[in-house]
Amino acid sequence: MNAPETLPQHDFKSHELVDDISRPGVKIEKRPAKKPDGTAAPGLYNLWIWLDNPSQFNSYTTDMVKGVILAMRAASNDRSVNCVVFTGVGDKAFCTGGNTKEYAEYYAGQPQEYRQYMRLFNDMVSAILACDKPVICRVNGMRIGGGQEIGMACDFSVAQDLARFGQAGPKHGSAPIGGATDFLPVIVGAERAMAACVLCEPFSAHKAYQMGVLTDVVPALKVDGRFVPNPTVETQRMTDEFGRFCYGEPKTGSALEEGKALMKRGSVDLSLLDAKVEELCAKMLLTFPDCTTKTLEELRKPKLDAWNRNKENSRAWLALNMMTEARSGFTAFNSGSKEDREIDFVLLRQKLAAGQSWVGPLHDEIQPRARKG
């Protein structure tokens, strides 16, 4: 027997922290939940949370962090919500981490302020891990740095295959201790986590899928009316002639040039990504809600155990680091050119080896602009 189109509604107490959960830079949208056959389930919804800062690759500001926390809590409190879809506006980036402009122009050199900001960041990660509903990360583009960390806090991740993944901490004056050092060893193992977090080399969606970072990956490039896999990475074989994994690795030489040319001919279409996300939401619609929540809680424990063990120590260290390397790294990224956004790492190491103090001209001497002087 089919459920009636409308059901009696009860007046529930509000368990929200504030009356208005909206915050600048975060969009919240309730979309009708669909069954596997594509028909809507009346009175049921999936809550879409959008990071809405595309001009800065959906990097999160302080206000946006607050918005995500409140939206995750609202999803937990709303009995009509089936799943949460966490994503970003546009097709360039899900999220590239904290807003470097805000970091450089406000938090740099202000450890007490950054410590309070990191309380909010920690609460955002915890809000994702504590959400009573399944959280799906819809990876519409780059998932880098803190964006990778909040993405890995989600229960499922589905990506379009032009997206790139990775950490940026040691390259930009920080350490990836907002979740990456907690979650990556659990997801991909210690050795791959070490390479990802220390070397900060971005990797493709196909490699992320092969590593176990993603639930699924779908094509997004449309050429001459049909979808094609990312033409700049290897997708047709698993190993090279030496038996090493090559699936998802960047192409080189003429193959890379051909791939870039094909990219220019095509256009990005995220319809398959949306269809895959809807398919996943529909599958979870056909489960017992409380049994699903309990299953989520149990499967999140390895990530939660590591996160809760480390987050406060990490917060304190990140705050103090805003006086030294973070101040220099974020300043360089914010004020440098697109082609030159990193400090002079060798010069920094030389000066520190010689005993030069951070108190003084060191910060200015290693900036990109100093190389042009």
N, C-alpha and C positions, 0 to 999 in steps of 0.2 A: 504494500500500500504506500503510495506516495505521500510525502509530508505536505501539509496544507500550505498554500501560498503565504498566508500570514498566521502568526501565532500570537497568543496573548502576551503582552509586554508587562514586565514588572518594573517598579521603581527601585533602582539599586542605589546604595550609598556610593558616593564618589570616593575613590581611593587615590586620586591624583594628588600630587604635592602642591600644584597650583591650578588655578581655574583656567588659565590660558597656557597651553603647552607649546604654542608656536614660538619660534625663534628665527631671526634672520639667517638665511643660508640653508635652511632645512625645510623641505616640503613634505607634507604628510598627505597621503591619498588612500582612501578606502576603495578598493576595487571589488566588485562582486566576485565571490569565489565560484569557480567553475568545476563541474564534475568532469570525469575523464571523457565523457562524450561531448564536452564543450558547452553544455547548457548550464545556466546559472543556478546556484543553490540559493533560493530566496532567503534573505535575512542573514546570510553568511558572507564574510569578506576576507580578503587578504590586505594587510596594511603595508603599503609601499612607503618607505622612508627614503627620500631623495636628498643627497648632498648637492646643494645648488650653488656652486661657486665655480662654474665652468671656466671663467676667464683665468682662474688660478688653479686649474686642473683639480677642482673640487677639494683643495686643501682645506682642512677644517680650522675655523677661527674659534675663539673662546665661546662666542654665542652659539656656533654650530655644535660644539661639544655638548653644551647644555641642551640644545634641541634634540640631539640623538638620545641622550639620557631620558628625557621626558617622553619621547616617542616610544622608546622601548618599554617604559613603564606603562604607558597608555595601552600598548598592544597586549601586555600581560593582563591588564585590568578589564579589557573589552571581551566579553563572552562571545561576541559575534565574530571575532577574528580567528581565522584558521591558521594562517602563516604570516610571517613578516618577510618582506622582500626589501633588502637593504642595498641601495644602488646609488649611482651618481647621474647627474644631468649630462646629456651629450654622449658622444662616442669616443672621446679622447681619454677620459680618465674616470675610474671609479673614485679614487682618492690617491693623492700623492703625499699624504701625511699632514703634519701640522703646517699652518700657514706661515711660510718663511718670512714674509713681509712683517707680519705681526711679531714673530719671534725676534727678528733683527731690530725692528724699530721700537719695540716696547719691552720684551722680556730679556733681551741680551743685557748682561750686566746687572740684572735684577733678580738674584736668586730667591729672595723671599716671595716675590710675585710669581716666579715660575714654579715654585713649590706649590702655591695655591692652584695654579693652572693644572699642574700634574695631578692634584687631587681630583679635579674634574675629569681629566683624561682617564685616570684609573677607574673612576666611577662609570665612564662611558664603556670601557672594556667590560667591567663587571656587570653593567646593565645588559649587555649583549649576552654574556654567559649566564645571566640569571633570568632571561626572558622566559616566560611560561609557554611561549609559542615557538615552533621551529623557526629559525632565522636563516634565510637564504641570501647569500651575497650574490647579487646579479652583477657580474664583473663586466661592465660596459666599456672599459678601457684600462689604462695603466692602474696597477695596484702596487704602489711603491711605498717604502718607508712605513710611517704610521698607518698608511692606507692598507698595506699588507697585514699589519698587525691587527687592525680592527676587522679586516676580512677573515683572517684565520680564527678570530674569536667566534665567528658565525658557525652554524652547524653544517651548512652545505654551501658550496661555491660552484656556480655555473658561469663560464666565461665565454666571451666571443674570442676567436683565436688570433686576433691581431693585438690583444692585450699583452702587456708585459708585466712581470712581477719582480720583486726583489727588495732588498734593504739598502739603506743609504747612510746609516749612522756614522761609521768610522770615516766616510768620505766627506761628511758635512758637519763634523764636530760633535757627534753624539754617539750613543751606543744603542743598539736596537733592543732595549730592555723595556719597551712598552708592550711586550707580548711575544716578539719574535724569538728571543732566547728561551722563552717558556714553551711556546707552541711548536716551533719548528722541530726540535728534537723528538717531540711526541709524534709528529706527523710524518717526518721524513727520515729520522734517525740522526745520530750525533754528527757523523762525518759530513753529510750534506748540509746540515744546519750550520756547521762551522764554516763551510765554504760560502754559503749564502750570506751569513751575518758579517763575516770578517772581510771578504773580498768585495762585497757589494756589487757583484756583476749581475745585471738584470737577466732574466730568463723568460722564455716564451711561454704562452699558454699551453702549448703542446708539451713542453718539458714539465710545467707545473702539473699537468694531468698525469704524465708518466710517473712523477715523483709522489703522487698521492695528495697533492695540495687541492685538487679540484674534483668535484663529483662528476662533472661533464664539461666538454668543450664543443663549441659549434662554430661553423664558418660564418664570417661576417662580410667577406669581400664578394661583391657581385660584379662579374665581368660578362658583358654581352648577354645579360639576362639570366645567368646561372651562378650559383654559389661555387666558389673555389676555395681550397684551403690556403692558409697564409703562405704566399709564394716565396717568402724570404727565409723560411725555416724548413728543415727536413721533415717530411711527414710520410714518406713512402717506404722507409726502412727503419728497423730498430737498431741495427749495429753497423759499424763501418767494417773495413776489411781486416781490422785488428781485433774485432770482437767487442769494441767499446760502444756504449750507447751513443747513438747519434740522432735518435728521434727527438725532434723539437730543437735541435741545435741550429744556430744560424748558418745559412748557406754562405759560401765564399766565392770569390772570383766571378766568372761569367754567369754562373747559376744565380748568384746574388743580384747581379745587374739585370738579368732577365726577370727576376722576381720583382725588383723595384719598378721596372717598366710595366709589368702587369698590374702592380698596385696603382700606378698612375692612370691606367686605363679604366680601373674599376671604381666602384663607390661602396661606401659602408652601409650595410643594411642589417639592423639588429632584430629583424622579425623572427629569425630562428632562435635567437637568444630568448626573446620574450615567450616564444612557444615552449621552449624547454623549461623555463621557469614556471609557466602555467601548468605544464605537465607534472612537474614535481609537486607543486601546491595541490593539484587535484589528487595525486596519489595519497597525500597526507590527509586530505579531506575524508578519505574512506578508512579512517582509523579511530579507535577510541581516544578522545582528547586527553583524558587524565593518564591513560596508559602511555600515550605518546610523550606527555610532559615528563613522566617518571623516567622513561627511556632516555630522553634528552639529558635529564639531570645525572643519570648514571654514566652516560657516555661522555659527558663534559668533565667528569672528575679528573682525568689525567691532566687536562689543560688547567682546570681550576686549582688543582693541588700545586702545580708549579707557579701559577699566577699569584695566588694568595700568599705563597711562601716568600715571594720576591718583590711584590709591587711597592711596598713601603720603603724598603731599602733602595730600590731603583728610583723612586720619587726623590728621595733625599740626595742621591748622587747626581741625578740630572739637574736638580736645582743648583747645586754648587758648581757643576760643570758650566753653567751659564756665565761664570766669571772668566773662564779660560777658553777652552777649545770650542765650546758651543757658540760663545760670543763671536769668535773669529770665523767659524764655519758658516753660521747663518748670515753674518754680515757679508761675507764673500758671495754667498749664493744670491743674496738679495740685491747687492750693488754691482756685481760683476755682469759681464755681457753673457749672452746665451752660450757663446763658445768658450767662455773663460769664467767659471763660477767657483773655482776651487782655490784654496790658499796654496802657497808654495810649501808643499809638505817637506821637501828635502831641506829647505832653508830653516823651517821650524825645527826639525830634528837636529840640525847642526847647531842652532842657537841654544836649544835646550841642553845639548851635549856639552856646550861650552859654559853652561851655567847661567845663561841669561834668564832673568825673571820675567814672568808675565806682567808684573807691575812695571810699566814703562812703555817703550815704543814697540815692543814685540808684536802686538796685535796689528799695528799699522804696517809694519815692515813685511808681513807675510801676505797681505791682501793682494788681490789681482791688480789693483790700480798701482801698486808699488812696482810691478814689473814694467809698467809703461812709463815710469818716471825717468 
